[in-house]
Amino acid sequence: MPLSTLLDLPGVTARPEAATHGYVFNHTMIRVKDVAASLDFYTRVLGFTPVHRQVFEEAKFTIYYLMLRADRAAIPDDDAERLEWVLGQPGVLELTHNHGTEDDPAFHYHDGNGEPRGFGHLCVSVPDVHAACERFEALGVPFQKRLADGRMKHIAFIKDPDGYWIEILQPARFVG
């Protein structure tokens, strides 16, 4: 399907307003119960780098900004400069931890995939989907959908410690 067909879909504006030039889709926020478990998962399993943390003691929550950034040297060292930098980057993941949730065994967040449905999933593109899934399997990461499951054999879904689904795909496998 050519791009022109997508641009002609009902509801698509013919030309975005000049005022929106320079806008960047910056981050998606998910709430996490056990921040240590989530940071371990996103840094060790998926390779994210934490780039900023903000603690809001009065409101009893902390946010962590993470990025998939191989070149850590590009990340500013100064805290204020790094916050400004990360808030202008595309593809940032914000983990929000509400203090005390980790101490309540009955507490859990709704992942959006049960009723009522809402939020669906995050997605991480990998160079080799088979190698990535073999590694996730070896690490004991829970799968929602393995490559062999269902009709779509080119994507998998793993779960983070809060049960959020993360789609794993290899872009080149979609072409052809």
C-alpha positions in Angstrom: 0.0 0.0 0.0 1.5 3.3 -1.0 1.9 6.1 1.6 -0.5 8.2 -0.4 -3.3 5.7 0.4 -2.6 6.1 4.1 -2.5 9.8 3.8 -6.0 9.7 2.2 -7.6 7.7 5.0 -10.7 9.4 6.5 -9.8 11.7 9.3 -6.1 12.2 8.2 -5.4 15.9 7.8 -4.1 16.8 4.4 -1.1 18.6 5.8 -0.1 18.9 9.4 -0.1 22.5 10.7 3.3 24.2 10.7 2.8 24.7 14.4 3.4 20.9 14.9 6.7 20.8 13.1 9.4 19.9 15.6 7.0 17.9 17.8 8.6 14.6 19.0 6.7 11.6 20.3 8.8 11.5 23.5 7.6 8.8 26.0 5.1 6.3 27.1 4.5 5.8 30.8 3.6 2.6 32.5 3.1 2.1 36.3 5.2 -0.6 38.0 4.7 -2.2 41.3 8.3 -3.3 42.2 10.8 -0.8 40.7 13.8 -3.0 41.3 12.2 -6.0 39.4 11.2 -3.6 36.6 14.6 -1.9 36.3 16.2 -5.4 36.3 13.9 -6.5 33.5 14.2 -3.4 31.3 18.0 -3.0 31.7 19.2 -6.7 31.9 16.7 -8.4 29.6 16.0 -5.6 27.1 19.1 -3.5 27.3 17.5 -0.1 28.3 19.6 2.5 30.1 18.1 4.6 32.9 18.8 8.2 32.0 16.9 10.2 34.6 15.0 9.7 37.9 12.7 12.2 39.6 11.4 11.6 43.1 8.2 13.3 44.2 8.1 12.6 48.0 5.0 14.6 48.7 3.0 12.8 46.1 4.7 9.5 47.0 5.9 8.4 43.5 9.1 8.2 41.5 9.6 8.2 37.8 12.4 6.7 35.8 13.1 7.5 32.2 14.8 4.7 30.2 16.1 4.5 26.7 17.5 2.0 24.3 20.7 3.8 23.7 23.9 1.9 22.7 26.1 5.0 22.9 26.0 6.0 26.5 28.6 8.7 25.8 25.9 10.7 24.1 23.9 11.0 27.3 24.7 14.2 29.2 26.2 13.7 32.6 24.7 16.9 34.3 21.4 16.0 35.8 19.5 19.1 34.7 21.0 19.0 31.2 20.1 15.3 31.0 16.5 15.9 31.9 16.1 18.5 29.2 17.9 16.1 26.8 15.8 13.1 27.5 12.5 15.1 27.3 13.4 15.9 23.7 14.3 12.3 22.6 12.0 9.9 20.7 11.1 6.5 22.1 11.6 7.0 25.9 10.0 4.6 28.4 8.8 6.1 31.7 8.4 3.8 34.6 6.3 5.3 37.4 6.5 3.7 40.8 3.9 4.6 43.4 5.7 4.2 46.7 4.4 1.3 48.8 2.8 -0.8 46.1 5.7 -3.3 46.3 4.7 -4.1 49.9 1.1 -5.0 49.1 1.0 -8.7 47.8 -2.6 -8.2 46.5 -1.8 -5.1 44.5 -1.4 -5.2 40.8 -1.7 -3.0 37.8 -4.1 -3.6 34.9 -2.0 -4.4 31.8 -4.8 -3.4 29.4 -5.2 -6.8 27.8 -7.9 -8.2 30.1 -11.4 -6.8 30.3 -12.0 -3.9 30.0 -9.4 -3.8 27.2 -7.3 -0.6 26.8 -3.6 -0.3 26.6 -2.2 -3.1 24.5 1.6 -3.4 24.5 5.0 -1.9 24.0 7.3 -3.1 21.1 11.0 -3.6 20.8 12.6 -4.2 17.4 15.5 -6.6 17.4 18.1 -7.6 14.8 17.4 -11.3 15.1 14.0 -12.3 16.5 14.9 -16.0 16.8 18.1 -15.3 18.7 16.3 -12.8 21.0 13.5 -15.3 21.8 16.1 -18.0 22.5 17.8 -15.6 24.9 14.5 -14.7 26.6 13.7 -18.4 27.0 17.1 -19.0 28.6 16.6 -16.1 31.0 13.2 -17.5 32.1 11.2 -14.5 30.7 7.5 -15.3 30.5 6.0 -15.4 27.0 2.5 -14.3 26.1 3.1 -15.7 22.6 6.1 -17.6 21.2 7.1 -17.4 17.6 5.7 -20.8 16.9 2.3 -19.9 18.4 -0.7 -18.7 16.3 -0.7 -17.4 12.7 1.9 -14.6 13.1 5.1 -16.6 13.2 7.4 -13.5 12.9 6.5 -11.9 16.2 6.6 -12.9 19.8 5.2 -11.3 23.0 7.0 -11.4 26.3 5.8 -10.1 29.7 7.5 -7.7 32.1 7.2 -8.2 35.9 3.9 -6.4 36.0 2.4 -8.4 33.1 2.7 -5.8 30.4 3.1 -7.3 27.0 6.2 -6.4 24.9 6.1 -7.3 21.3 9.4 -8.5 19.9 9.9 -8.2 16.1 12.6 -8.1 13.5 11.8 -5.3 11.0 13.4 -7.2 8.0 11.0 -10.1 8.5 8.0 -7.9 7.7 9.4 -7.1 4.2 8.8 -9.4 1.3 
